[in-house]
Amino acid sequence: MRINNFVLKTQSVRPSFCEMLEIVKEGIEFECIDEHDKTWAVELCKIITEVMLLNPGGEIRIAGEDMSVSLVQEIYSQLACEHITSVICNYRKVTKKIKNKRAYLRTMLYTAFFEEVSENENDFAMLERAW
């Protein structure tokens, strides 16, 4: 998602939730998401939207650690369709009960940005072993 944080910081009026949700959908190229994943993708976009509208000077908990909201917003602003699809796919693989789904998904979204290459490499290695 290529949200221009400079524009958000310099606007005198922050966008509404619905306006930001549309910005997020556009940024991740929502139309590229598989039809059977769209409901999931909307839920993830709502979580991203919530974070993008937080006060950048605050803190948010990601992976059990307090992080600056502005850092998480910066990472979330770089998310693309592939990251969203990866989060959906990985969430479906979880076999344990998740107590705080929203916090879990926030962390998955954050780490998806950093793990795109390593996840693909791991998947490829697993396929090679299967042959």
C-alpha positions in Angstrom: 0.0 0.0 0.0 1.6 3.2 -1.0 -0.2 5.7 1.3 1.6 9.0 1.3 2.2 9.6 5.0 3.3 13.2 4.3 -0.2 13.9 2.9 -1.8 12.4 6.0 0.4 14.4 8.4 -0.1 17.7 6.6 -3.8 17.5 6.2 -5.6 19.8 8.6 -8.5 17.4 8.9 -7.8 13.7 9.1 -9.8 11.4 6.8 -12.9 9.6 8.2 -12.7 5.9 8.8 -14.6 5.2 5.6 -12.4 7.6 3.6 -9.2 6.0 5.0 -10.6 2.5 4.3 -11.0 3.4 0.7 -7.4 4.8 0.6 -6.2 1.5 2.2 -8.1 -0.6 -0.3 -6.7 1.4 -3.2 -3.2 1.2 -1.8 -3.1 -2.6 -1.5 -4.7 -2.9 -4.9 -7.8 -4.6 -3.4 -9.1 -5.6 -6.9 -6.1 -8.0 -7.2 -7.3 -10.1 -4.3 -8.9 -13.4 -5.1 -12.7 -13.3 -4.9 -12.8 -16.0 -2.1 -10.4 -13.9 0.0 -12.2 -10.5 -0.3 -14.1 -10.9 3.0 -10.9 -11.6 4.8 -9.1 -8.8 3.0 -11.8 -6.3 4.1 -11.3 -7.3 7.7 -7.5 -6.8 7.3 -8.1 -3.4 5.6 -10.2 -2.3 8.6 -7.4 -3.2 11.0 -4.9 -1.3 8.8 -7.3 1.6 8.7 -7.7 1.7 12.4 -3.9 1.9 12.9 -3.5 4.5 10.1 -5.9 6.8 12.0 -4.2 6.5 15.4 -2.2 9.4 16.7 1.3 8.9 15.2 2.9 10.0 18.5 1.4 7.1 20.5 2.4 3.5 21.0 0.8 0.3 19.8 1.5 -3.3 20.8 2.9 -5.5 18.1 4.3 -9.0 18.8 4.1 -8.3 22.5 6.2 -5.1 22.3 5.2 -1.5 22.5 6.2 0.3 19.3 5.7 3.8 18.0 2.5 4.2 16.1 4.3 6.2 13.4 6.7 3.2 12.7 3.8 0.8 12.4 2.0 3.2 10.2 5.1 3.5 8.0 5.3 -0.3 7.7 1.6 -0.7 7.0 1.8 2.0 4.3 4.1 -0.3 2.4 1.8 -3.3 2.4 0.6 -4.6 -1.0 -1.8 -7.2 -2.2 0.8 -10.0 -1.8 1.2 -9.2 1.9 -2.5 -9.3 2.5 -2.8 -12.6 0.6 0.1 -14.0 2.7 -1.5 -13.0 6.0 -4.7 -14.7 4.9 -2.9 -17.9 3.9 -0.8 -18.0 7.0 -3.8 -17.3 9.3 -5.6 -20.3 7.8 -2.7 -22.5 8.7 -2.9 -21.6 12.4 -4.1 -24.6 14.5 -4.3 -23.0 17.9 -7.0 -20.9 19.5 -6.3 -17.2 19.1 -7.6 -15.2 22.0 -7.1 -11.7 20.7 -7.6 -12.0 16.9 -7.2 -8.3 16.2 -3.8 -8.1 18.0 -2.7 -11.3 16.3 -3.6 -9.9 12.9 -1.9 -6.6 13.6 1.3 -8.5 14.2 0.8 -10.7 11.2 0.4 -7.6 9.0 3.5 -6.0 10.5 5.7 -9.1 10.1 4.4 -9.8 6.6 6.3 -6.8 5.3 9.6 -8.3 6.5 9.0 -11.9 5.8 7.8 -11.9 2.1 11.1 -13.2 0.7 11.9 -15.7 3.5 8.4 -17.1 3.3 8.6 -17.7 -0.4 12.1 -19.3 0.0 10.8 -21.6 2.7 7.7 -22.6 0.6 10.0 -23.3 -2.3 12.4 -25.4 -0.2 9.4 -27.5 1.1 8.3 -28.1 -2.4 11.7 -29.3 -3.5 11.9 -31.7 -0.5 8.5 -33.1 -1.5 9.8 -34.1 -5.0 
